Amino acid sequence: MNHIIIYFNVFQFEAAQRLLFYKTSPENWSLLKMFLLLLNRCPRKVVGINGSTIMVGDIEMEDEACQLVLQDLDKGSNGQWSLP
């Protein structure tokens, strides 16, 4: 998650989103979406990835991965983490 935060600190908001989706393989977009939601940085769509537009709402999230991440984050945060 720290690497994703660094992208947003270095690049403009939209540029960071585009770079993350461009550099992440499509089979891992569900995990990327989950982390972007946790950071409140998830776009509705990403334009210009290999000549197409990605509708992020159409990307299914993996429930098991979400639960594992939330459990891990909750260990030191008194239960403040949740997905929107």
C-alpha positions as CSV (number, residue, x, y, z in Angstrom):
1,M,0.0,0.0,0.0
2,N,2.9,2.3,0.6
3,H,4.0,2.0,-3.0
4,I,0.6,3.2,-4.1
5,I,0.7,6.1,-1.8
6,I,4.1,7.1,-3.2
7,Y,2.6,7.2,-6.7
8,F,0.0,9.7,-5.6
9,N,2.6,11.8,-3.8
10,V,4.8,12.0,-6.9
11,F,2.3,12.2,-9.7
12,Q,-0.9,14.1,-10.3
13,F,-4.0,12.3,-9.2
14,E,-5.2,11.1,-12.7
15,A,-1.7,10.4,-13.9
16,A,-1.0,8.1,-10.8
17,Q,-4.3,6.2,-11.5
18,R,-3.4,5.7,-15.1
19,L,0.2,4.6,-14.4
20,L,-1.0,2.1,-11.7
21,F,-3.6,0.5,-14.1
22,Y,-1.1,0.5,-17.0
23,K,1.7,-1.1,-15.0
24,T,-0.6,-3.7,-13.3
25,S,-1.6,-6.7,-15.3
26,P,-5.4,-7.0,-15.8
27,E,-5.6,-10.2,-13.7
28,N,-4.5,-8.1,-10.7
29,W,-6.8,-5.1,-11.2
30,S,-9.2,-6.4,-8.6
31,L,-6.5,-6.2,-6.0
32,L,-5.4,-2.7,-7.2
33,K,-9.1,-1.6,-7.0
34,M,-9.3,-2.8,-3.4
35,F,-6.3,-0.9,-2.3
36,L,-7.4,2.3,-4.2
37,L,-10.8,2.0,-2.4
38,L,-9.1,1.7,1.0
39,L,-7.1,4.8,0.2
40,N,-10.1,6.7,-1.2
41,R,-8.3,7.1,-4.6
42,C,-10.4,4.8,-6.8
43,P,-11.6,6.3,-10.1
44,R,-14.8,5.5,-11.8
45,K,-13.0,5.0,-15.1
46,V,-9.4,5.1,-16.4
47,V,-9.0,6.5,-19.9
48,G,-6.2,5.5,-22.3
49,I,-4.9,2.2,-21.1
50,N,-3.7,0.4,-24.2
51,G,-6.2,2.4,-26.3
52,S,-9.3,1.6,-24.2
53,T,-11.2,2.9,-21.2
54,I,-11.4,0.8,-18.1
55,M,-14.7,1.0,-16.2
56,V,-13.4,0.3,-12.7
57,G,-16.9,-0.4,-11.4
58,D,-17.0,-3.5,-13.7
59,I,-13.9,-5.0,-12.0
60,E,-14.9,-7.7,-9.5
61,M,-13.1,-7.6,-6.2
62,E,-12.0,-10.8,-4.6
63,D,-13.9,-11.2,-1.3
64,E,-11.3,-13.5,0.3
65,A,-8.5,-11.0,-0.4
66,C,-10.5,-8.1,0.9
67,Q,-11.3,-9.9,4.2
68,L,-7.6,-10.9,4.7
69,V,-6.4,-7.3,4.1
70,L,-9.0,-5.8,6.3
71,Q,-8.2,-8.3,9.1
72,D,-4.5,-7.4,8.8
73,L,-5.1,-3.7,8.8
74,D,-7.5,-3.9,11.8
75,K,-4.9,-5.6,14.0
76,G,-3.3,-2.3,14.8
77,S,-6.0,0.2,14.2
78,N,-8.9,-0.6,16.5
79,G,-11.2,-1.5,13.7
80,Q,-11.2,1.8,11.7
81,W,-10.6,0.3,8.3
82,S,-13.5,-0.6,6.0
83,L,-14.3,-0.7,2.3
84,P,-16.9,1.7,1.0
